[in-house]
């Protein structure tokens, strides 16, 4: 009996410690958006910018006004669209949430229009209409897959922020799966991601068969597990066909067991265009995920950049970038402002093909973002200590 009591007591202590850590990490999240958060604003806002987002979802529709989707699982794939306004006072990397609803477009992100799209055929038609209206050089689809503990408005506004800060000119498509947006529902979210694999594959195929010229995919946190599992299940011949249009796959802060990731890469095989992994060793959310997962390292906080590169990836190390969120889990959002410069680095001859013996160090804008220097067996891209001014002023931290 004493042993059982001691064992239960120690488990209770560990659970209490984890809960305390989670509370600290997610401090300030009490005001997260809930039902009605997507109330449309019709107020005028000179200088505000709107972005039209197409939405593919495995979430259940929500009948409550101005809500659209909740965190439960739908029986089939669904589609929607939204026009989101970004305020003129927007700071890159941030989301200016409205203090009251409906929000004021002069100071916060607000919906201008939103609604469901009636089925796959209508969605494909809408996608092709928008692509056809662009010159061929801009017929790019940006597909975003959010992570764990993410509510629908959060995924929509985060994606809008990325699109806005990156000055993206193509067609943005949000893939939003059934995350409940509750800290305690990690396992539910992981199972929801597993259920969404076929729908994500279907979405990628739909986009690939549209009038798109190029596809860029960005997954965040647990969304990377969904992305990698989807890639793993696609037959090799089909992966090669899809790869002709997929220009980049960015894996931001992947919440994936490192051993699982190695197995996924082994199954997928080396790709002509390597995955680009955004890591940060001070990611507190992934530190907690590691604890939940029995102490197994998560890819997004993995300390051995060289090993990841040797597995066939390009590594972007964000450890020295100053975080704007308490969990240090959303640094990727700060990178959007510099996406064109990063793309320029990745487009250097040999980089996307995984040229050996190179490392890219991003310095100040004055030296054209640095030059290649000999280093690791693969490619590593290291960002500076902080983004100190906009739009392209990077500090290396060196005197």
C-alpha positions as CSV (number, residue, x, y, z in Angstrom):
1,X,0.0,0.0,0.0
2,X,2.7,2.6,0.8
3,X,4.3,2.0,-2.6
4,X,1.0,2.5,-4.4
5,X,0.5,5.7,-2.5
6,X,4.0,7.0,-3.2
7,X,3.5,6.1,-6.9
8,X,0.2,7.9,-7.2
9,X,1.6,10.9,-5.3
10,X,4.6,11.1,-7.7
11,X,2.3,10.9,-10.7
12,X,0.1,13.7,-9.2
13,X,3.2,15.8,-8.7
14,X,4.4,15.3,-12.3
15,X,0.9,16.1,-13.7
16,X,0.7,19.2,-11.5
17,X,4.1,20.4,-12.7
18,X,3.1,19.9,-16.3
19,X,-0.1,21.8,-15.8
20,X,1.8,24.6,-14.1
21,X,4.2,24.8,-17.0
22,X,1.4,24.8,-19.6
23,X,-0.3,27.6,-17.7
24,X,2.9,29.7,-17.8
25,X,3.5,29.0,-21.4
26,X,0.0,29.9,-22.5
27,X,-0.5,32.8,-20.2
28,X,-2.7,35.4,-21.8
29,X,-4.7,32.9,-23.8
30,X,-7.9,33.4,-21.8
31,X,-9.2,35.8,-24.3
32,X,-8.9,33.5,-27.3
33,X,-11.6,33.8,-29.9
34,X,-14.8,31.7,-29.5
35,X,-18.2,31.6,-31.0
36,X,-19.1,34.7,-33.0
37,X,-15.5,35.8,-33.4
38,X,-15.9,36.2,-37.2
39,X,-18.5,38.9,-37.1
40,X,-18.2,41.0,-40.3
41,X,-17.3,44.6,-40.1
42,X,-18.5,47.2,-42.6
43,X,-16.7,50.2,-41.2
44,X,-14.4,52.1,-43.5
45,X,-10.7,51.9,-42.9
46,X,-8.4,53.9,-45.3
47,X,-5.1,52.1,-45.6
48,X,-6.4,48.6,-44.6
49,X,-5.6,45.7,-46.9
50,X,-8.0,42.8,-47.6
51,X,-7.0,39.2,-48.5
52,X,-9.3,36.6,-49.9
53,X,-8.7,33.2,-48.3
54,X,-10.1,29.9,-49.7
55,X,-10.8,27.3,-47.0
56,X,-10.8,23.5,-47.0
57,X,-11.9,21.9,-43.8
58,X,-12.5,18.7,-41.9
59,X,-14.2,20.6,-39.1
60,X,-17.9,20.4,-38.3
61,X,-20.0,23.3,-39.3
62,X,-21.2,25.5,-36.4
63,X,-24.7,26.9,-36.6
64,X,-23.9,29.8,-34.2
65,X,-23.7,33.1,-36.0
66,X,-20.3,34.3,-37.3
67,X,-18.6,31.1,-36.2
68,X,-18.7,28.8,-39.3
69,X,-16.6,25.9,-38.0
70,X,-16.0,24.4,-34.5
71,X,-13.5,21.8,-33.3
72,X,-15.5,18.6,-33.9
73,X,-14.9,16.3,-36.8
74,X,-17.1,16.5,-39.9
75,X,-18.2,13.4,-41.8
76,X,-16.8,14.8,-45.1
77,X,-14.6,17.5,-46.4
78,X,-16.1,21.0,-46.5
79,X,-15.2,24.3,-48.2
80,X,-15.6,28.0,-47.4
81,X,-14.0,31.4,-48.2
82,X,-13.4,34.6,-46.3
83,X,-12.2,38.1,-47.0
84,X,-10.0,39.3,-44.1
85,X,-8.9,42.9,-43.6
86,X,-5.5,43.8,-42.1
87,X,-5.3,47.2,-40.3
88,X,-2.9,49.9,-41.5
89,X,-1.1,49.9,-38.1
90,X,-0.3,46.1,-38.5
91,X,3.1,45.1,-37.2
92,X,4.8,42.2,-39.1
93,X,4.5,38.9,-37.3
94,X,1.6,40.0,-35.1
95,X,-2.2,39.5,-35.2
96,X,-4.1,42.5,-34.1
97,X,-7.1,40.9,-32.5
98,X,-10.3,43.0,-32.1
99,X,-11.0,44.2,-28.5
100,X,-14.8,44.0,-29.2
101,X,-17.0,42.5,-31.8
102,X,-17.4,43.3,-34.6
103,X,-13.8,44.6,-34.8
104,X,-12.6,47.9,-36.0
105,X,-10.7,47.5,-39.3
106,X,-8.7,50.6,-38.6
107,X,-7.0,48.8,-35.7
108,X,-7.6,45.1,-36.0
109,X,-8.0,42.1,-38.2
110,X,-11.7,41.8,-39.2
111,X,-13.8,39.8,-41.7
112,X,-15.3,41.7,-44.6
113,X,-17.1,38.8,-46.1
114,X,-17.3,35.1,-45.2
115,X,-19.4,32.1,-46.3
116,X,-19.5,28.4,-47.2
117,X,-18.7,27.1,-50.7
118,X,-21.2,24.5,-51.9
119,X,-19.0,21.5,-52.6
120,X,-15.8,20.4,-54.3
121,X,-16.9,21.4,-57.8
122,X,-17.7,25.0,-56.7
123,X,-14.5,25.2,-54.8
124,X,-12.4,24.1,-57.8
125,X,-14.3,26.5,-60.0
126,X,-13.6,29.4,-57.6
127,X,-9.9,28.4,-57.4
128,X,-9.5,28.3,-61.2
129,X,-11.3,31.6,-61.6
130,X,-8.9,33.3,-59.3
131,X,-5.8,31.6,-60.9
132,X,-7.0,32.5,-64.4
133,X,-7.2,36.2,-63.3
134,X,-3.5,36.2,-62.5
135,X,-0.5,36.4,-64.9
136,X,1.2,33.0,-65.2
137,X,4.1,34.2,-63.0
138,X,1.7,34.7,-60.1
139,X,-0.4,31.5,-60.5
140,X,0.9,30.1,-57.2
141,X,-1.2,28.5,-54.4
142,X,0.0,28.9,-50.9
143,X,-1.4,26.0,-48.8
144,X,-1.2,26.4,-45.0
145,X,-1.8,23.6,-42.5
146,X,-2.1,24.8,-38.9
147,X,-1.1,22.9,-35.7
148,X,-2.5,21.6,-32.4
149,X,-4.7,23.7,-30.1
150,X,-5.8,26.0,-32.9
151,X,-9.4,27.3,-33.3
152,X,-10.8,28.1,-36.7
153,X,-10.5,32.0,-36.3
154,X,-6.9,31.6,-35.1
155,X,-6.0,29.5,-38.1
156,X,-7.7,32.0,-40.5
157,X,-6.1,35.1,-39.0
158,X,-2.7,33.5,-38.7
159,X,-2.7,32.5,-42.3
160,X,-3.9,36.0,-43.3
161,X,-1.0,37.5,-41.3
162,X,1.5,35.2,-43.2
163,X,-0.1,36.1,-46.6
164,X,0.0,39.8,-45.8
165,X,3.6,40.0,-44.4
166,X,4.9,37.9,-47.3
167,X,3.2,40.2,-49.9
168,X,1.9,37.0,-51.5
169,X,0.3,37.6,-54.8
170,X,-1.2,34.2,-55.7
171,X,-4.1,32.3,-54.2
172,X,-4.0,31.4,-50.5
173,X,-5.7,28.2,-49.4
174,X,-6.2,27.3,-45.7
175,X,-6.5,23.6,-44.8
176,X,-8.1,23.6,-41.3
177,X,-8.5,20.2,-39.6
178,X,-10.6,19.5,-36.5
179,X,-8.5,20.8,-33.6
180,X,-10.6,21.6,-30.6
181,X,-8.4,24.4,-29.6
182,X,-8.2,23.1,-26.0
183,X,-4.9,22.4,-24.2
184,X,-6.1,19.2,-22.7
185,X,-7.2,17.7,-26.0
186,X,-3.7,16.8,-27.4
187,X,-4.6,13.2,-28.1
188,X,-8.0,14.2,-29.7
189,X,-6.1,16.7,-32.0
190,X,-3.6,14.1,-32.9
191,X,-6.3,11.6,-33.9
192,X,-8.1,14.4,-35.8
193,X,-4.9,15.0,-37.7
194,X,-4.8,11.3,-38.5
195,X,-8.4,11.3,-39.8
196,X,-7.6,14.3,-42.0
197,X,-4.8,12.6,-44.0
198,X,-7.0,11.5,-46.9
199,X,-8.7,14.9,-47.0
200,X,-5.3,16.7,-47.2
201,X,-4.2,14.3,-50.0
202,X,-7.4,15.1,-51.8
203,X,-6.9,18.8,-51.4
204,X,-3.3,18.7,-52.7
205,X,-4.5,16.7,-55.7
206,X,-7.3,19.1,-56.4
207,X,-4.9,22.0,-56.3
208,X,-2.4,20.2,-58.5
209,X,-5.1,19.5,-61.1
210,X,-6.2,23.1,-61.2
211,X,-4.7,25.9,-63.3
212,X,-2.0,26.4,-60.7
213,X,1.7,26.7,-61.9
214,X,3.4,26.4,-58.5
215,X,2.4,25.2,-55.0
216,X,4.0,26.3,-51.8
217,X,3.1,24.4,-48.6
218,X,3.6,25.5,-45.1
219,X,2.7,23.3,-42.1
220,X,3.0,24.3,-38.4
221,X,3.5,22.2,-35.3
222,X,1.2,19.1,-35.3
223,X,0.2,20.0,-38.9
224,X,3.6,18.8,-39.9
225,X,2.8,15.3,-38.7
226,X,-0.4,15.5,-40.9
227,X,1.7,16.7,-43.8
228,X,4.4,14.1,-43.5
229,X,1.9,11.2,-43.0
230,X,0.0,12.4,-46.1
231,X,3.2,12.5,-48.1
232,X,4.1,9.1,-46.8
233,X,0.8,7.5,-48.0
234,X,0.9,8.9,-51.5
235,X,2.3,6.3,-54.0
236,X,5.8,7.2,-55.2
237,X,4.8,7.7,-58.8
238,X,2.1,10.1,-57.7
239,X,4.5,12.0,-55.4
240,X,6.8,12.5,-58.4
241,X,3.9,13.9,-60.5
242,X,2.7,16.2,-57.7
243,X,6.3,17.3,-57.1
244,X,6.5,18.9,-60.5
245,X,4.3,21.7,-59.2
246,X,5.2,21.8,-55.6
247,X,7.9,24.4,-55.3
248,X,8.6,24.3,-51.5
249,X,7.4,22.4,-48.5
250,X,8.1,24.3,-45.2
251,X,7.8,22.4,-41.9
252,X,7.6,25.0,-39.2
253,X,8.2,23.9,-35.6
254,X,7.4,20.2,-36.4
255,X,5.7,18.5,-33.4
256,X,6.9,15.1,-34.6
257,X,8.9,12.4,-32.7
258,X,12.4,12.5,-34.2
259,X,12.3,8.7,-34.7
260,X,8.9,8.9,-36.4
261,X,10.3,11.7,-38.7
262,X,13.3,9.5,-39.7
263,X,10.9,6.7,-40.5
264,X,8.7,9.0,-42.6
265,X,11.7,10.4,-44.5
266,X,13.0,6.8,-45.1
267,X,9.6,5.8,-46.5
268,X,9.2,9.0,-48.7
269,X,12.8,8.9,-49.9
270,X,15.0,11.8,-50.9
271,X,13.2,14.5,-52.8
272,X,14.5,16.6,-55.6
273,X,13.3,19.6,-53.6
274,X,14.2,19.0,-50.0
275,X,11.8,19.8,-47.1
276,X,12.7,23.1,-45.4
277,X,12.5,22.7,-41.6
278,X,12.2,25.7,-39.3
279,X,13.6,24.8,-35.9
280,X,14.1,26.6,-32.6
281,X,15.8,25.0,-29.6
282,X,14.0,27.3,-27.2
283,X,10.5,26.3,-28.3
284,X,8.7,25.8,-24.9
285,X,5.6,24.2,-26.5
286,X,7.7,21.5,-28.0
287,X,9.5,21.0,-24.8
288,X,6.2,20.2,-23.1
289,X,5.2,18.0,-26.1
290,X,8.5,16.1,-25.5
291,X,7.4,15.5,-21.9
292,X,4.0,14.3,-22.9
293,X,5.6,12.0,-25.5
294,X,7.8,10.2,-23.0
295,X,10.9,12.3,-23.4
296,X,11.3,11.8,-27.2
297,X,12.8,14.8,-29.0
298,X,10.5,16.8,-31.3
299,X,11.9,17.7,-34.7
300,X,11.1,21.4,-34.3
301,X,13.4,21.7,-31.2
302,X,16.0,19.2,-32.3
303,X,19.5,20.3,-31.5
304,X,21.4,18.5,-34.2
305,X,20.9,20.6,-37.3
306,X,23.5,18.6,-39.2
307,X,21.7,15.3,-38.7
308,X,18.4,16.8,-40.0
309,X,20.3,18.2,-43.0
310,X,22.0,14.8,-43.6
311,X,18.5,13.3,-43.7
312,X,17.9,15.4,-46.8
313,X,16.4,18.6,-45.4
314,X,17.3,22.3,-45.4
315,X,17.3,23.6,-41.8
316,X,16.4,27.2,-40.9
317,X,17.5,27.7,-37.3
318,X,15.3,30.3,-35.6
319,X,16.7,29.9,-32.1
320,X,18.3,33.3,-32.1
321,X,15.3,35.1,-33.3
322,X,13.5,37.0,-30.5
323,X,10.1,35.4,-29.9
324,X,7.0,37.5,-29.7
325,X,4.9,34.7,-28.1
326,X,5.3,33.2,-24.6
327,X,5.6,29.7,-26.0
328,X,8.3,30.6,-28.5
329,X,6.3,28.4,-30.9
330,X,5.3,30.9,-33.5
331,X,8.6,32.3,-34.7
332,X,7.8,31.1,-38.2
333,X,5.2,33.9,-38.4
334,X,8.0,36.5,-38.0
335,X,9.8,34.9,-41.0
336,X,7.0,35.8,-43.5
337,X,8.2,39.4,-43.7
338,X,11.5,38.1,-45.1
339,X,10.1,35.3,-47.3
340,X,11.3,36.8,-50.5
341,X,14.9,37.0,-49.2
342,X,14.7,33.4,-47.9
343,X,13.3,32.3,-51.2
344,X,16.3,34.0,-52.9
345,X,18.7,32.1,-50.6
346,X,16.9,28.8,-51.3
347,X,17.0,29.5,-55.1
348,X,20.8,29.7,-55.1
349,X,22.3,27.1,-57.5
350,X,22.5,23.8,-55.7
351,X,20.7,24.7,-52.5
352,X,17.3,23.1,-53.2
353,X,19.1,20.1,-54.7
354,X,20.9,19.6,-51.4
355,X,24.4,20.6,-52.5
356,X,27.0,19.3,-50.0
357,X,29.4,21.3,-47.9
358,X,27.5,24.6,-47.7
359,X,25.9,26.7,-45.0
360,X,24.1,30.0,-45.6
361,X,24.4,32.8,-43.0
362,X,21.9,35.6,-43.3
363,X,23.6,38.8,-42.3
364,X,22.6,42.4,-42.9
365,X,20.7,43.6,-46.0
366,X,23.8,45.5,-47.0
367,X,25.7,42.3,-48.0
368,X,22.9,40.9,-50.0
369,X,22.0,38.5,-47.2
370,X,25.5,37.0,-46.9
371,X,27.3,34.5,-49.0
372,X,27.8,30.7,-48.9
373,X,30.5,29.5,-46.5
374,X,31.8,26.0,-46.1
375,X,30.3,24.1,-43.2
376,X,28.0,21.1,-42.8
377,X,27.6,18.0,-45.0
378,X,24.2,19.4,-46.1
379,X,22.6,22.8,-46.1
380,X,21.8,24.9,-43.0
381,X,20.3,28.3,-43.1
382,X,20.8,30.3,-39.9
383,X,18.7,33.3,-39.2
384,X,20.1,36.2,-37.1
385,X,19.6,37.1,-33.4
386,X,16.7,39.4,-34.1
387,X,14.7,41.2,-36.8
388,X,15.4,44.7,-35.6
389,X,13.7,46.9,-38.2
390,X,11.4,46.5,-41.2
391,X,11.5,45.6,-44.0
392,X,14.9,44.0,-44.5
393,X,17.3,44.8,-41.7
394,X,18.7,41.7,-40.0
395,X,21.1,41.9,-37.1
396,X,23.6,39.1,-36.6
397,X,24.4,40.0,-33.1
398,X,28.1,40.4,-33.9
399,X,29.9,43.6,-33.0
